[in-house]
């Protein structure tokens, strides 16, 4: 099986930066741990791109968005072809889940 390429949207990278800055206010170590865990989790997608759970709040888009849970963040992604996973968002689980759809248009 060919290795899957993981591509990050600009929006998702902006969210990582925002998360890091917010966490750094409390603990630099916590920020580093969370950001590292998020990036490390994508390694799973290189061999198992369908391993995440379907994101029910994005089903109406018919793009088969999935997510992996990392700490209290949803790493939201979709398979855009057989060799590419596209990370669309990193969504804090403490936010209202219905806000996911409001953010989705930034990465379609």
Secondary structure, 3 states (H helix, E strand, C coil): CCCCEEEECHHHHHHHHHHHHHHHCCCHHHHHHHHHHHHHHHHHHHHCCCCCEECHHHHHHCCCCEEEEECCEEEEEEEEECCEEEEEEEEECCCCCCHHHHHHCCCC
